[in-house]
């Protein structure tokens, strides 16, 4: 799972990348200026004309037609550079990402490159890439569900999950996946996550325990050590802004009025922003109402599609199968 330290590490990588690009530019520029002494004269002439133009505009005086002069200076600049074997592009920093110039942000929004980097680290850390190779729609098996209602329900659940993925861009649907231990809730969630990640969407996968750690850290940690507005907030923003937030195992965390409010705020903000969320839990809707709040309960009832899985503990069944297979190979 990603944690704040990992996120801060990514931001440090960005700082290093950006500083490197800028340092490289400074060095390249010094070299170019040495070989093309006329460059600085041209540039200061362009700057001077631009300033005069601005002053004339403010003062209301007649603005001379300087377009031509600037144009010819720019052309001369390209020519002198070219004669020395350079191009105007050599006077710009070479960022990995031109959009954010390696800051990771465009205004207050996270740039796509940073989202991708965070996702990359996120999945490396949680080994989820490996898990998703094993657990996806192609490997989902109904044979662990008993004939009759459990299997029918599982088939419908997979259908709903498929539709969720297919309609992701156009709908604002959310899923509430409930059921006992080992009935395939996490597996089903992984199927969805895999498909959406493959489509380049920004999926954040957090256990409820981690989610509340992060939210509480964003609220109390900043106050504690005076680092308000830093990566704590950015990290919280990821949870609020990602395309799909998966909250796994809701109900395993310590519930108190703080976590209950935080959960509601997160769920509610995401609904308002039309961002998708999946909650997977052993809890029933009635327990959500009792353990958290009436308003959270009503948001889920109104805005989430309910998937309730039945059956035996699949993990246990698989273990028994592996056990039998191992015994078979020993005989
Ligand atoms: Zn970028």
Boltz pocket constraint, residues with backbone or C-beta under 6 A from the ligand:
constraints:
  - pocket:
      binder: B
      contacts: [[A, 97], [A, 98], [A, 99], [A, 100], [A, 101], [A, 102], [A, 103], [A, 104], [A, 105], [A, 111], [A, 112], [A, 113], [A, 114]]
      max_distance: 6.0
